[in-house]
Amino acid sequence: MMETNRRTLIRTSALVVGGVVLGLGIEGAWTSEGLAQATQTGVGDGKGGGTQDGGDGVFAPNLWLKILSDDTMTFILDKSEMGQSVYTSMVMLLAEELDVKPEKFKIEMADADRKYSNPELLNIQITGGSTSVFAAYEPVRRAGATARAMLVAAAAKGWQVKDSECHTEGGFVVHGPTQQKSSYGSLARAAAQMLPPLNITLKNPSEFKIIGKTQRRLDSLLKVTGKATFGIDVVVPDALVAVLIRSPELGGTLKDFDGTEAKKLPGVTDVVAAAGGVAVVAKRYFQARKAAGLVNVQWESGPLKDFSTEGFYRELTERASTQIKSCLEKGSTQKILASHPLQVEATYRTPFLAHGTLEPQNCTADVRPDSVEIWAPTQGPGLIQQWAYEMTGVPVERIKVHSTFLGGGFGRRLYQDYAVEAIAISQAIKKPVKLIWSREDDTKNDFYRPAMVHQMKAALDQQGAIKLWLHGAAGPSILAQTLPTWVSTILPQWLPDMLKSGAAALADKLVGQWNLIPDATSMEGAQELTYPVEHHEVAYQVVNPGVPVGFWRSVGHSHTGFAVESFVDELAIAAKLDPFDFRERLLKDKLRNLGVLRRLREFSRWDTPLPQGVFRGIGIHESFRSVVGEVVELRVDGKDLRVEKVFAVIDCGTVVNPGHVEAQITGGIIFALGATLFQEITLKGGVVQQNSFDDYPLLSLTQTPQIEVAMMPSTEPPTGVGEPAVPPLAAAVANAVFRATGQRLRSLPLRLS
């Protein structure tokens, strides 16, 4: 934990080219302590004094806002833009309190810097977990309000009037009685000398002019005109292009290779061993890709040489039904189990899943003896910076990591294997290089959503209340694989490398081998069951065969939501109740969830007749602090499932940008529907059997249903939006299929027999 005296919102304020830089220290800004201290700490020196006048001044490198004397206003975006609209929504928060339209800002993407660490996610500089707007809502608004107050103070001092006589509008400070006004840029130099106010009052939601209103995406024009720079667009002078030949068998190791024939092709410069494979380097991508097909490579089999998903599911089913370690126990489950006969039992299965980002993994790296520079479409620039240090020994302050736009993230780009490969290849050839994965590389070398098996058992009392709920699950642990590799970044940078290595080894044992620290990401959505149960037990068995697994959009909720909401529907049938009525009874004391449920019933017109051959299903799930309920309408044609319409209701607290929320819910539903109907990763002999979108299909436009989204009104702080639409969808579809066919489908993807 950082020292308290470093937790300060306003780290420094400085003159820059005749203007002011309002530096907003994010380490302090994210915390309640930091927010409190922001009202007691001065600017620049951290002791109450303003910035010294003269020269370029002094300012911290971790910035959200810059205002220059030419009225240029720049927002430094410390989150990765991967389609979820932080490029716009984060600016809206600052613009609201600063009284400036969002489109007036230039936006720069922040480079890697530990001061951008996200305390909501292991204190690492990463974007994920639907935390961006949630974590930024108060700090960024407070940053805007503080800057505004300093600009007002500067104007009032120059006019020799009271601050209270001034107000702001459209990037100007206006003196009410005389209507004299000055632009923010013209006040920048003077504002640098102002102390921040001891107390900042943020706007009341009733005063919002920007928050809560749909704003056009600030990155749209860049993207439709081709001006947006994604990782794959990066051009570095003299950089070569590389492809990497990897073992077809997961966990396989390089034995030998012969690149003689490959080197004869035009443009090919290098064929070298790097990053556990063989790197083929050329002047152009397709030269390198063609040459890679001529390299003769021999591989040693690894620990997965006999692994198949078919056998793995049998093992998971057995392990989920045996006595396993409880991660939650309430009441007297064994006593009730002995005296009360079970009424419903079910086993649910979910597969390994790839992320399928439309932009394949890529990274450009320039490794030199005394510096490293990296350009990457990444959700974790801080991770790349740390691993570049560990690989090269170059001091962290000389390692620059530039974030680009991301062509999809979904958790995949939290894993920096592609950046590590690019660094290793650049080291090997001693030149800058852009590494580009093919679609096949991407599908066969992902960090997959874990395959899981859920064993569910329950008993109801005569009133239809859930008397007993037993939930056992087995599957790979994400944290057991991920945490040890992230420990060096989580820990303070001043710790000796030997201690970091020891901590990583200990984390591997505690979470993985010994299973002493439960993996909350595996059973989230099941442990914190929304429905009241008097006697409740949840148990989880870690089964890690060595298949690389990782965070996938909505993480554990993606499979627990399917199991829990499908099982609740089965209980409703056992209780002979309408699935809405059954859930409404159970949620009578959960007012937020109940509100979503009732709005969904009305919004989806649940109680109205459907056209012949159309059937409904419901799922409702709480994740990432938000509640989402969904109703699907579908038809069944032979063995084909056709989802025609999806209604979704979300309670995500204050809606910062309604258009963006609707887009994220729509995107989440489309993402989840593809996984529900088509997608699965299978392995045989340790080899992933899928290659590309032909055998791992995304949902097509013609398969996409009509989607309608409603948002619950709220004055609470914003909660997650990017992921919560995913968990309820599979269950809603499966529940509709049961009503249509009488078949209860408990394995994903859903297939009728």
C-alpha positions in Angstrom: 0.0 0.0 0.0 1.3 3.5 -0.8 2.2 5.8 2.0 -0.7 8.0 3.1 1.1 11.2 2.3 1.3 10.2 -1.3 -2.4 9.7 -1.6 -3.3 13.0 -3.1 -5.6 13.9 -5.9 -3.8 16.9 -7.3 -0.2 15.8 -7.6 1.1 18.9 -9.3 0.3 21.9 -11.3 2.8 23.4 -13.8 3.4 25.8 -16.5 3.8 24.2 -20.0 4.5 26.3 -23.0 2.8 29.3 -21.4 -0.1 27.2 -20.1 -1.0 25.1 -17.2 -0.9 21.3 -16.7 -3.3 20.2 -14.0 -1.8 16.9 -13.0 -4.1 14.5 -11.3 -2.3 11.7 -9.5 -4.3 8.6 -10.0 -2.7 6.5 -7.3 -4.3 8.9 -4.8 -7.3 9.8 -6.9 -8.8 6.3 -6.9 -9.0 6.0 -3.2 -11.3 7.6 -0.6 -8.2 8.7 1.4 -6.8 10.4 -1.7 -10.1 12.2 -2.3 -10.2 13.4 1.2 -6.7 14.7 1.1 -7.3 16.5 -2.1 -9.1 19.2 -0.1 -6.1 19.6 2.2 -3.1 19.5 -0.1 -1.7 22.2 -2.2 -0.5 22.0 -5.7 2.9 21.0 -7.0 5.0 20.5 -3.8 2.4 18.5 -1.9 2.8 20.8 1.1 0.3 23.6 0.4 2.3 25.8 -2.0 1.5 26.6 -5.5 3.6 25.9 -8.6 6.7 28.0 -9.0 6.4 30.5 -11.9 9.0 30.4 -14.6 10.5 28.0 -17.2 8.5 25.0 -18.1 7.5 24.5 -14.5 7.1 21.2 -12.8 4.4 18.6 -13.3 3.8 14.9 -12.7 3.8 12.5 -15.6 0.5 10.9 -14.6 -2.0 13.3 -16.0 -5.7 13.4 -16.9 -6.0 17.0 -18.0 -3.8 19.6 -19.7 -5.0 23.1 -20.5 -2.6 25.3 -22.6 -2.8 29.0 -23.3 -3.9 28.5 -26.9 -7.1 26.9 -25.4 -6.0 23.4 -26.3 -7.5 21.0 -23.8 -6.2 17.5 -23.7 -7.6 14.5 -21.8 -5.0 11.7 -21.0 -6.9 8.4 -21.2 -5.5 5.9 -18.8 -7.9 3.1 -19.9 -7.7 0.9 -23.0 -10.3 1.7 -25.6 -11.5 -1.7 -27.1 -15.0 -0.7 -28.2 -16.5 -0.1 -24.8 -16.4 3.7 -25.2 -14.2 4.8 -22.4 -12.6 7.1 -25.0 -15.9 9.1 -24.7 -17.4 8.3 -21.3 -14.2 9.1 -19.3 -14.1 12.5 -21.0 -17.7 13.1 -20.3 -17.1 12.8 -16.5 -14.4 15.5 -16.6 -16.3 17.7 -19.1 -19.4 17.7 -16.9 -17.7 19.3 -14.0 -15.4 21.5 -16.1 -18.4 22.9 -18.1 -16.8 22.0 -21.5 -18.4 20.0 -24.3 -16.6 16.6 -24.6 -15.8 17.2 -28.3 -13.6 20.1 -27.3 -11.0 17.8 -25.9 -8.0 16.2 -27.6 -7.5 12.7 -26.3 -4.2 11.1 -25.8 -3.7 7.5 -24.6 -1.5 7.2 -21.5 1.7 5.2 -21.7 2.5 2.6 -19.1 3.0 4.1 -15.7 2.5 2.5 -12.3 0.6 5.7 -11.2 -2.2 4.5 -13.4 -2.7 1.3 -11.4 -6.3 0.2 -10.9 -7.0 -0.6 -7.3 -10.2 -2.4 -8.4 -8.1 -4.9 -10.2 -5.0 -6.0 -8.1 -3.5 -2.6 -8.3 -2.2 -3.2 -11.8 -2.5 -0.8 -14.7 -5.1 -2.8 -16.6 -8.5 -2.3 -18.1 -11.1 -4.9 -17.3 -13.7 -6.2 -14.9 -16.2 -3.5 -16.1 -14.5 -1.1 -13.6 -13.5 1.9 -15.7 -16.4 4.3 -15.3 -17.2 2.8 -11.9 -13.8 3.6 -10.5 -13.4 6.9 -12.3 -16.8 8.4 -11.6 -16.0 10.5 -8.6 -12.2 11.0 -9.0 -12.4 12.2 -12.6 -15.4 14.5 -11.8 -13.5 15.8 -8.8 -10.6 16.5 -11.1 -12.7 18.5 -13.4 -14.4 20.4 -10.5 -11.0 21.2 -8.9 -9.6 22.5 -12.2 -12.7 24.6 -12.7 -12.4 26.1 -9.3 -8.8 27.1 -9.9 -9.7 28.7 -13.2 -12.5 30.7 -11.5 -10.1 31.8 -8.8 -7.6 33.0 -11.4 -10.2 35.0 -13.2 -11.7 36.5 -10.1 -8.3 37.6 -8.9 -7.5 39.2 -12.2 -10.8 41.0 -12.3 -10.6 41.8 -8.5 -14.0 40.4 -7.9 -15.4 37.6 -5.7 -15.2 34.0 -6.9 -18.9 33.7 -6.1 -19.7 36.3 -8.7 -18.3 34.1 -11.4 -19.5 31.0 -13.2 -18.3 28.9 -16.1 -19.8 27.9 -19.4 -18.4 26.5 -22.6 -14.7 26.8 -21.7 -15.0 30.4 -20.3 -15.1 31.9 -16.9 -17.9 34.6 -16.9 -18.3 37.4 -14.4 -22.0 37.6 -13.8 -22.6 41.3 -13.1 -20.5 42.6 -16.0 -20.6 39.6 -18.4 -16.9 39.9 -18.8 -15.4 36.5 -19.7 -12.0 34.9 -20.2 -11.3 31.6 -21.9 -9.7 28.8 -19.9 -6.6 29.0 -22.1 -6.1 32.7 -21.4 -6.3 31.9 -17.6 -4.0 28.9 -17.7 -0.8 30.7 -16.6 -2.6 32.4 -13.7 -4.5 29.3 -12.7 -1.2 27.5 -12.2 -0.6 29.8 -9.3 -3.9 29.2 -7.6 -4.3 26.8 -4.6 -7.0 24.3 -5.0 -10.0 24.9 -2.8 -10.2 23.1 0.5 -13.7 21.8 -0.3 -15.1 20.8 -3.7 -18.8 20.3 -4.2 -19.6 18.1 -7.2 -22.7 18.8 -9.3 -26.0 17.4 -8.2 -27.4 15.0 -10.8 -30.2 17.4 -11.4 -27.6 19.8 -12.7 -26.1 17.4 -15.2 -25.9 18.7 -18.8 -23.6 16.0 -20.2 -23.8 12.9 -17.9 -27.0 11.0 -18.6 -27.3 12.4 -22.2 -26.3 10.3 -25.2 -23.1 11.7 -26.7 -21.6 10.7 -30.0 -18.5 8.6 -29.7 -15.4 10.7 -29.9 -13.5 7.9 -31.7 -16.1 7.3 -34.4 -14.7 9.7 -37.0 -11.2 8.4 -36.4 -12.4 4.9 -37.1 -14.6 5.4 -40.1 -11.9 7.5 -41.8 -9.2 5.0 -41.0 -7.2 7.5 -38.9 -7.5 5.5 -35.7 -4.3 3.6 -35.0 -4.8 0.0 -33.9 -1.9 -2.1 -32.9 -1.8 -3.7 -36.3 -1.6 -0.2 -38.0 1.6 0.8 -36.1 4.4 1.9 -38.4 7.9 2.2 -37.0 10.8 3.2 -39.2 13.0 0.2 -40.3 10.8 -2.3 -38.5 10.5 -5.8 -39.9 7.5 -8.1 -39.7 7.6 -11.4 -37.9 5.4 -14.5 -37.6 6.1 -17.1 -35.0 5.8 -20.9 -35.6 4.4 -22.4 -32.4 4.0 -26.0 -31.3 0.7 -27.4 -32.6 0.4 -29.2 -29.3 -0.3 -27.0 -26.3 2.7 -27.2 -24.0 5.0 -28.7 -26.7 8.6 -27.5 -26.8 11.0 -26.8 -29.7 13.5 -29.6 -30.4 15.1 -28.5 -33.7 14.4 -26.6 -36.9 15.8 -26.0 -40.4 15.1 -22.7 -42.0 17.3 -23.1 -45.0 14.6 -23.1 -47.6 12.7 -20.3 -45.9 15.7 -18.0 -46.0 15.8 -18.3 -49.8 12.5 -16.4 -50.3 12.5 -12.7 -51.2 12.3 -10.4 -48.3 13.1 -12.9 -45.6 15.9 -11.6 -43.3 15.9 -14.0 -40.3 14.7 -17.4 -39.2 15.6 -17.8 -35.5 14.5 -19.6 -32.3 12.7 -17.2 -30.1 9.9 -17.2 -27.5 9.6 -21.0 -27.5 9.1 -21.2 -31.2 10.7 -20.3 -34.5 10.4 -16.7 -35.7 10.4 -16.0 -39.4 11.2 -12.3 -40.1 10.8 -10.5 -43.4 10.2 -7.1 -44.8 6.4 -7.8 -45.3 3.9 -9.9 -43.5 3.0 -12.3 -46.3 6.6 -12.9 -47.1 7.1 -14.0 -43.6 3.9 -16.1 -43.6 4.8 -17.9 -46.8 8.3 -18.6 -45.6 7.0 -20.0 -42.3 5.5 -22.8 -44.3 8.9 -23.9 -45.6 10.5 -24.2 -42.1 11.1 -27.8 -41.0 10.4 -27.9 -37.3 10.6 -30.7 -34.8 8.7 -30.6 -31.6 8.9 -32.4 -28.2 5.5 -33.4 -26.8 4.5 -31.8 -23.5 2.3 -32.8 -20.6 -0.9 -32.5 -22.7 0.1 -35.1 -25.3 -2.7 -37.5 -24.1 -5.2 -34.8 -23.2 -8.7 -34.7 -24.8 -11.7 -32.6 -23.8 -14.0 -35.7 -24.1 -12.0 -37.4 -21.3 -11.7 -34.2 -19.3 -15.5 -33.7 -19.1 -15.8 -37.2 -17.6 -13.2 -36.3 -15.0 -14.9 -33.0 -14.2 -18.2 -34.7 -13.7 -16.7 -37.2 -11.3 -14.8 -34.5 -9.4 -17.8 -32.2 -9.1 -19.9 -35.1 -7.6 -17.3 -36.1 -4.9 -16.8 -34.5 -1.6 -14.9 -31.3 -2.4 -13.7 -28.2 -0.6 -16.6 -25.8 0.3 -16.1 -22.2 -0.4 -19.5 -21.3 1.2 -21.6 -23.1 3.7 -24.7 -21.8 5.5 -27.2 -23.6 7.6 -27.2 -27.4 8.2 -27.0 -28.7 4.7 -26.1 -32.3 5.6 -28.8 -32.5 8.3 -31.4 -31.2 5.9 -30.1 -33.4 3.1 -30.6 -36.5 5.4 -34.1 -35.6 6.4 -35.5 -33.9 3.3 -35.6 -35.7 0.0 -34.1 -33.9 -3.0 -36.6 -32.8 -5.5 -34.4 -31.6 -8.3 -30.9 -32.6 -9.4 -29.1 -31.4 -12.6 -25.6 -31.3 -14.1 -24.6 -28.5 -16.4 -21.5 -28.3 -18.6 -19.8 -25.4 -20.3 -16.9 -25.7 -22.7 -13.5 -24.1 -23.2 -14.1 -20.9 -25.3 -11.7 -18.6 -27.3 -12.1 -14.9 -27.3 -12.2 -14.4 -31.1 -11.1 -10.7 -31.1 -11.4 -9.4 -34.7 -8.0 -7.9 -34.6 -5.5 -10.8 -34.1 -2.8 -10.4 -31.5 0.1 -8.2 -32.5 2.8 -6.1 -31.0 5.6 -3.9 -32.2 8.8 -3.9 -30.2 12.1 -2.1 -30.5 14.6 -3.5 -27.9 17.9 -1.7 -27.7 20.8 -2.1 -25.2 19.6 0.9 -23.1 15.9 1.3 -23.9 12.8 -0.5 -24.9 9.8 0.9 -26.8 6.7 -1.1 -27.4 3.4 -0.4 -29.2 0.6 -2.8 -28.4 -3.2 -3.2 -28.4 -3.3 -4.2 -24.8 -5.5 -4.2 -21.7 -2.4 -4.3 -19.5 0.4 -1.9 -20.4 1.7 -2.1 -16.9 2.2 -5.9 -17.3 4.1 -5.4 -20.6 6.4 -2.9 -19.0 7.2 -5.2 -16.1 7.9 -8.2 -18.2 10.0 -6.2 -20.6 12.1 -5.2 -17.6 12.4 -8.8 -16.5 13.4 -10.0 -20.0 15.8 -7.2 -20.9 17.1 -5.8 -17.6 16.5 -2.3 -19.0 15.3 0.0 -16.1 11.6 0.5 -16.1 11.9 4.2 -16.6 13.5 3.5 -19.9 10.8 1.2 -21.1 8.0 2.9 -23.0 4.8 1.1 -23.6 2.3 2.9 -25.9 -1.3 1.7 -25.9 -3.2 1.8 -29.2 -6.8 1.2 -30.0 -7.9 -2.4 -29.6 -9.8 -4.4 -32.1 -11.7 -6.2 -29.4 -10.5 -7.3 -25.9 -13.0 -9.4 -23.9 -10.2 -10.2 -21.5 -7.8 -11.7 -24.1 -5.5 -8.7 -24.1 -5.0 -8.9 -20.4 -2.5 -11.7 -21.4 0.7 -10.3 -22.9 2.1 -13.4 -24.6 2.1 -11.7 -27.9 4.1 -8.7 -26.5 6.6 -11.1 -24.8 7.1 -12.8 -28.1 7.7 -9.5 -29.9 10.2 -8.4 -27.3 12.0 -11.8 -27.6 12.2 -11.6 -31.4 13.5 -8.0 -31.3 16.1 -9.0 -28.8 17.1 -11.9 -31.0 17.5 -10.0 -34.3 18.5 -6.7 -32.7 16.0 -4.7 -34.8 12.5 -3.3 -34.3 9.9 -5.8 -35.3 6.1 -6.1 -35.6 4.8 -9.5 -34.7 1.4 -10.5 -36.3 -0.6 -13.5 -35.4 -2.8 -15.2 -38.0 -6.4 -16.1 -37.2 -5.3 -19.7 -36.8 -2.6 -18.7 -34.4 -5.2 -16.8 -32.3 -7.7 -19.6 -32.2 -5.1 -22.3 -31.3 -3.1 -20.3 -28.8 -5.6 -18.5 -26.7 -6.1 -18.3 -22.9 -9.5 -20.0 -23.0 -12.5 -19.6 -20.9 -12.3 -22.6 -18.5 -14.4 -25.6 -19.2 -16.6 -26.3 -16.1 -19.1 -28.9 -14.8 -21.7 -27.8 -12.3 -23.6 -30.4 -10.1 -26.8 -28.8 -8.7 -29.2 -30.2 -6.1 -32.1 -28.6 -4.3 -35.2 -29.1 -2.3 -38.3 -26.9 -2.0 -40.7 -26.6 0.8 -44.5 -26.8 0.3 -44.7 -23.0 -0.3 -42.2 -23.2 -3.2 -39.3 -21.6 -1.2 -35.8 -23.1 -1.7 -35.1 -25.1 1.4 -31.8 -26.6 0.4 -29.3 -25.6 -2.4 -26.1 -27.6 -3.1 -23.8 -26.5 -5.8 -20.6 -28.4 -6.6 -18.3 -27.5 -9.5 -15.0 -28.5 -11.0 -12.8 -27.0 -13.5 -9.5 -25.1 -14.2 -8.6 -22.1 -12.1 -7.9 -18.8 -13.8 -6.1 -17.3 -10.8 -4.0 -20.3 -10.3 -2.5 -19.8 -13.7 -2.6 -16.0 -13.8 -1.7 -14.7 -10.4 1.8 -16.1 -10.2 2.8 -14.3 -13.5 1.3 -11.0 -12.3 2.8 -11.0 -8.8 5.9 -9.0 -9.9 3.7 -6.3 -11.2 1.4 -6.2 -8.2 4.2 -5.9 -5.7 6.0 -2.5 -5.1 8.7 -1.9 -7.6 11.4 -1.3 -5.0 11.2 -4.9 -3.8 14.2 -7.0 -4.7 13.6 -9.3 -7.7 14.4 -12.3 -5.6 11.5 -11.5 -3.3 9.2 -11.1 -6.2 10.2 -14.4 -7.6 9.6 -16.1 -4.2 6.2 -14.4 -3.9 5.2 -15.7 -7.4 6.2 -19.3 -6.5 4.2 -19.0 -3.2 1.2 -17.7 -5.1 1.4 -20.7 -7.5 1.3 -23.1 -4.5 -1.4 -21.2 -2.5 -3.9 -20.8 -5.3 -2.9 -23.7 -7.5 -1.1 -26.7 -6.1 -2.4 -26.4 -2.5 -5.7 -24.8 -3.3 -5.6 -22.9 0.0 -6.8 -19.6 -1.5 -10.1 -20.0 -3.2 -10.4 -18.7 -6.8 -13.2 -16.3 -6.5 -13.3 -15.8 -10.3 -14.4 -19.5 -10.7 -17.5 -19.4 -8.6 -18.5 -15.8 -8.7 -22.3 -15.6 -9.3 -22.7 -18.9 -7.4 -21.2 -18.0 -4.0 -23.1 -14.7 -3.7 -26.4 -16.3 -4.8 -29.1 -13.7 -5.2 -31.9 -16.0 -4.2 -32.5 -16.6 -0.4 -31.7 -20.1 0.7 -31.8 -21.2 4.3 -29.4 -24.1 3.9 -26.8 -23.4 1.2 -23.5 -24.9 0.2 -21.1 -24.1 -2.6 -18.0 -26.2 -3.3 -15.4 -26.0 -6.0 -12.7 -28.4 -7.0 -9.7 -27.0 -8.9 -8.8 -29.3 -11.8 -5.9 -27.8 -13.9 -4.8 -30.1 -16.7 -2.5 -27.4 -18.1 -4.7 -26.0 -20.8 -4.1 -22.2 -20.7 -7.1 -20.5 -19.3 -7.9 -16.8 -18.7 -10.4 -14.1 -18.2 -13.3 -14.2 -20.8 -16.0 -11.6 -20.9 -17.9 -11.9 -17.6 -15.4 -14.5 -16.3 -17.0 -16.9 -13.8 -20.4 -15.4 -14.2 -20.4 -16.6 -17.8 -20.8 -20.2 -16.7 -22.3 -19.9 -13.2 -25.1 -17.6 -14.7 -26.0 -20.4 -17.1 -26.1 -23.1 -14.4 -27.9 -21.0 -11.7 -30.6 -19.5 -13.9 -31.2 -22.7 -15.7 -31.6 -24.5 -12.4 -33.9 -21.8 -11.0 -36.1 -22.4 -14.0 -36.1 -26.2 -13.3 -37.1 -25.4 -9.7 -40.0 -23.2 -10.9 -41.3 -26.1 -12.9 -41.0 -28.4 -9.9 -43.0 -25.8 -7.9 -45.5 -25.6 -10.7 -45.1 -21.8 -10.9 -44.5 -19.4 -13.8 -40.8 -18.6 -13.9 -41.4 -14.9 -13.4 -43.7 -15.6 -10.5 -41.3 -18.0 -8.9 -38.4 -15.5 -9.1 -40.6 -12.7 -7.9 -41.4 -14.6 -4.7 -37.8 -15.3 -4.0 -36.6 -11.8 -4.7 -39.2 -10.0 -2.6 -36.5 -8.6 -0.3 -34.0 -7.9 -3.0 -35.5 -4.6 -4.1 -33.0 -3.8 -6.9 -33.2 -7.2 -8.5 -37.0 -7.2 -8.0 -37.2 -3.8 -9.8 -35.3 -5.2 -12.8 -37.5 -8.3 -12.8 -40.8 -6.4 -12.8 -39.6 -3.9 -15.4 -38.5 -6.8 -17.6 -41.9 -8.5 -17.3 -43.6 -5.3 -18.5 -40.9 -4.4 -21.1 -40.9 -7.9 -22.7 -44.7 -8.2 -22.6 -44.3 -11.5 -20.9 -48.0 -12.0 -20.1 -49.2 -11.3 -23.7 -49.8 -14.1 -26.2 -47.0 -15.0 -28.6 -47.3 -15.8 -32.3 -47.6 -19.5 -33.0 -44.3 -21.4 -32.8 -42.6 -18.7 -30.7 -41.5 -19.4 -27.1 -40.0 -17.3 -24.3 -37.3 -17.9 -21.7 -35.9 -15.7 -18.9 -32.6 -15.2 -17.2 -31.6 -12.6 -14.6 -28.2 -12.3 -13.0 -26.2 -9.8 -10.9 -22.6 -9.3 -11.9 -20.0 -6.5 -11.8 -22.4 -4.6 -9.4 -25.1 -4.4 -12.0 -28.3 -6.4 -12.5 -29.4 -7.5 -15.9 -32.6 -9.4 -16.8 -33.2 -10.8 -20.3 -36.1 -12.5 -22.0 -35.6 -14.2 -25.4 -38.2 -15.2 -27.9 -37.2 -18.1 -30.2 -38.5 -20.6 -32.8 -37.3 -24.2 -33.2 -37.1 -25.5 -36.7 -36.1 -29.2 -36.6 -32.8 -29.0 -34.7 -32.2 -25.4 -35.5 -32.7 -22.7 -32.8 -33.6 -19.3 -34.1 -33.6 -16.5 -31.5 -35.8 -13.8 -32.9 -35.9 -11.2 -30.2 -34.1 -10.3 -26.9 -35.4 -7.9 -24.3 -32.9 -6.7 -21.7 -33.3 -4.5 -18.7 -30.2 -3.3 -16.8 -29.8 -1.5 -13.5 -26.2 0.0 -13.7 -26.7 2.9 -11.3 -26.2 6.3 -13.0 -26.2 6.0 -16.7 -23.4 8.2 -18.0 -24.1 7.7 -21.7 -27.3 5.9 -22.5 -26.3 5.3 -26.1 -23.1 3.6 -25.0 -24.9 1.5 -22.4 -27.4 0.3 -25.0 -24.5 -0.6 -27.4 -22.6 -2.5 -24.7 -25.7 -4.5 -23.7 -26.4 -5.2 -27.3 -22.9 -6.3 -27.9 -22.8 -8.5 -24.8 -26.0 -10.3 -26.0 -24.5 -10.9 -29.4 -21.3 -12.1 -27.9 -23.1 -14.5 -25.6 -25.5 -15.8 -28.2 -22.7 -16.9 -30.4 -21.2 -18.9 -27.5 -24.7 -20.2 -26.6 -25.4 -21.6 -30.0 -22.2 -22.4 -31.8 -18.9 -22.0 -30.0 -16.7 -24.5 -28.3 -13.0 -25.3 -28.2 -12.1 -29.0 -28.2 -8.7 -30.7 -27.9 -7.4 -34.1 -28.9 -3.9 -35.2 -28.1 -3.3 -31.7 -26.7 -4.1 -30.1 -30.1 -6.9 -27.5 -30.4 -9.2 -28.8 -33.1 -10.6 -25.4 -34.2 -8.8 -23.1 -36.6 -10.7 -20.0 -37.6 -14.2 -18.6 -37.9 -15.3 -21.4 -40.2 -15.2 -23.9 -37.3 -15.4 -21.4 -34.4 -18.1 -19.1 -35.8 -19.1 -15.7 -34.6 -22.8 -14.8 -34.8 -23.7 -13.5 -38.3 -25.8 -10.5 -39.1 -28.7 -12.8 -40.3 -28.5 -14.7 -37.1 -28.6 -11.7 -34.9 -32.0 -11.1 -33.2 -33.8 -7.8 -32.7 -32.6 -6.5 -29.4 -34.4 -4.0 -27.1 -32.7 -2.4 -24.1 -34.2 -0.6 -21.1 -32.3 1.1 -18.3 -33.5 1.5 -14.8 -33.4 5.1 -13.5 -31.0 5.6 -10.6 -29.0 8.2 -8.8 -26.5 5.7 -7.4 -22.9 5.7 -8.8 -22.4 3.9 -12.1 -21.7 0.1 -12.0 -20.4 -2.3 -14.7 -21.8 -2.3 -18.2 -19.4 -4.1 -20.5 -19.9 -7.7 -19.2 -23.2 -8.1 -17.2 -25.3 -8.8 -20.4 -23.5 -12.0 -21.0 -24.4 -14.3 -18.0 -28.2 -14.4 -18.3 -28.4 -15.1 -22.0 -27.5 -18.8 -22.3 -30.0 -19.7 -19.5 -32.7 -17.6 -21.1 -32.3 -19.4 -24.4 -32.1 -22.8 -22.8 -35.2 -22.1 -20.7 -37.1 -21.0 -23.9 -35.9 -24.2 -25.7 -37.5 -26.3 -22.9 -40.8 -24.5 -23.3 -40.6 -25.1 -27.0 -39.5 -28.7 -27.1 -39.7 -30.2 -23.6 -35.9 -30.9 -23.8 -33.8 -29.6 -21.0 -30.5 -28.7 -22.6 -27.8 -28.5 -19.9 -24.6 -28.4 -22.0 -23.3 -25.5 -24.1 -23.4 -24.9 -26.9 -27.1 -25.9 -27.0 -27.8 -28.7 -29.4 -31.2 -30.5 -29.8 -31.1 -34.3 -29.9 
